[in-house]
Amino acid sequence: ALRGLAVLFCCVLLFQPAWETTTYRKTQNQVHVLIDDSASMLRKDSYPDADQNRALAAAAPGLDLREATRKDLVAKVLGKPGGLLDQLRKNHDVRLFRVQRKPMPIRDLEEVTARGNRTQLGDALDLHLAATAGSNLDAVILVSDGRNNTGAEPTEVAAKYALRGIPVHTLGVGDPQPPKNAWIVGPPGPKEALREEDVLFDVTVRAEGLKDQPARVELAGSRDGGEFRVLTATIANLPADGESLKVRLNHAFAEAGDWTLRFQIAPLPEESQ
């Protein structure tokens, strides 16, 4: 009996018995949301188009579009219950990043600071791609309000994502219409003048998207550190994009003293800034 058991044991060893344990783990592919963190995300848009207003009101219920910044709009639209992020989280591991140049992971949309001094979307995408090598990334969503300012060209970097089979989806933020602004350049002028002498100041006015709109150009002054008050003003029709207009302001200072002068254009309701 012992000899038979020994032979049986040797036969069992010849078949190399082993225990096999199988562990099942449910994993989700990732979707990365990159949010522009440049200072322009603090801009407030007027959204003059009625269809735009209705669409945004539906996408961001309860948000006052007249007072909301682009950063506020992104947080409201992406983060609303049942919105884009909630839909993606049903089947994906969604990860958030704020981007100026180097993508920084964040846990919540409120961590977007909007303090970046430039928009380097191409560099941000390139650095993000290098950092995610080997991850199970399904797609990238880029949320931005402007074009690339400097650095790598975003479309060229997006081609690298395509080689790995990763689509890059873009979401634009803000009023799509060209900006409307007017501003003053200069002016040269005397640093000294006699009391009651008529002093001339030539300022250069430029504008975009506001051709022939009447604008009030003002000279305000503060005497010896006091409160600023408007000293004189004139009305000028704004020039076309890329052109400039010379506007002359003159004023005789009735009181002697050290004057700090401020040349300004009265804000227009159509202006972006």
Buried (B, 14 or more C-beta within 10 A) or exposed (E): EEEEEEEEEEEEEEEEEEEEEEEEEEEEEBBBBBBBBBBBBBBBBBBEEEEBBEEBBEBBEEBEBEEBBBBBBBBBBBBBEEBBBEEBEEEBBBBBBBBBBEBBEBEEBEBBBBEBEBBBBBBBBBBBBEEBEEEEBBBBBBBBBBEBBEBBEBEEBBEBBEEEEBEBEEBEBBBEBEBBBBEBEBBEBEEEBEEEEEBEBEBBBBBBBBEEBEBBBBBBBBBEEEEEEEBBEBEBEBBBEEEEBEBEBEBEBEEEEEBEBEBBBEEBEBBBE
